[in-house]
Amino acid sequence: MARRKEPTARQQRLGTELRKLREAAGLKGREAAALLGTDSAQVSQIEFGTAGVSEERVRRLAAHYACADAELTEALVAMAADRTRGWWEEYRGHLPTSFLDLSELEHHADYRWDVDFVHIPGLLQTAAYARALFSYMNPDFPESELERRVEHRMRRKVIIGSANATPYRTVIHEAALRIRVGDRAATRTQLTHILELSEDDHITVRVIPFDLDGFAGAGSTMVYAGGPVPQLDTVVRDGPHGTVFVDAEAQLGRFRTLFRRVEAVSLEPRRSRDFIKRLAKEL
């Protein structure tokens, strides 16, 4: 297969998982190369995601690495077979790669969890809220760039608005609900939009109020995308130097625990809706 100039996060993830299996088996790249009838450079390219790999080769490698997890093997085979060129590809070269990688990740996710303390989660944002947020963070953006980002964010919502919607659970702190990213009317519209979405069976919205005692979890902001098997889950976090995609098994376990702890102390869905309704009336 031709070498890729810019592999997606999903393509890189397939290579990473194959490398993990090889290292767990105690094998070198040259040993994997001998099995495939190629050289270690080709194996390295596969593991970095810059070269594709066929389904048949994934099965051979998994067997050679003594992978006993049949579900994981089948999930990796499915990733190798995937040739999806989704709607996000329209933005390649126009938006940061991390935007496209997040869209692709969401497209393939079996479920989504969000935790946010400062902003409304992207999947719940109105266009006005997103526009105000992007324009404040990047005041020098030309109008065309700003609108492209807003459009992309709105199109991402397809995963919770389509007929085959992805199950979505989110925990939002009261601070994020109260901060007026736009004006008073835009904030009221945003809260109403969250209430409307929360009526859907596949969407669960919970709120953490300011007056919760003993809560120290404000550093738990995350996007959690569930894979077909737990090993292929992904956490997305915004860092000081850009977006970070977390795939280490120990870290994934830590973030699963954090989400459950944050969800456990939040208001249950009905009380959360009542809470948001009350905030909207105050505006």
Steps between C-alpha positions, in 0.01 A plus 500: 500500500614858428665690781278761666625854542261583783343199674184561700486434873296187427763368258771575754298323769486179296878508468542575870286202598700270271821627656360438850418140403847449352674639806279294733613193306863600553572520126712744300389683189729289284326183623160641401651603166624146435147368554359748247782453252605864520756710688498663843454844342163389360394367840603830657289689245200277575541560873525878450194497275687637199444172312177306478465134585258243359246306705683176419828640631335622820369148563845349432670747732243449778545123477880533494482726805286240680214743550237299686237776485287411198280812539804727496637324192170539314482867599851559363409315179196727463721807544737372231209436263341841555527734201255762622544848361250684713358850476792634704736443208346807337686705761845345453748776434254758633476405869754359749550125464382446858151626400478235230642227724237576763222481239629164376531371856141603577374341179636160605426525874257255658416760767613847618555644846582866568594690814534878484544769763550821303324464164192324369615174334543541125226251409245707693604845380281725286657673199482835683682359803770337286546819298540711814747250643717476187499877441606571859779241499622608154402866448721539192328224301354614168124451475539207258725312746264565789196379308684188383572403861143565608367298206732210582389500864134497403554212257667296776160486671384245244611222734233593756237618253487226239269198485787280617603736780796432729413463872620818669550584868634831622567669833506880497599722790275790597786736412483399134124556499523844658794649309359726231717413203255707291240750616203433730267393219761265348562344840129440555474343153797278579344375823169435323686306231658275764157437652357403161784258429479347847148378420643246254535150641862459387617827661559532874589839648606539862598815689748561782378798708730751667378406847619138484715434807842342473528506123857524370455353154512815289809370321305208355393672176500239224351359184476122526428299185417134548643252254369156397717354779627684811863489377397722208334771708649848463510806723540841338630790706596854409850582623715815492663383178194362323265204507624176655358156419554261793508124433718347772299229676587619851396856415176384341416311818573812704270715287220242512519515879507880499192518280306265723601696810400833344173354372424348841512836681302690233126560507297222339356586155152619608641730770764621255231603251314684776825671596564617141138620465543710813822655369333583167212678680749707699644654182 
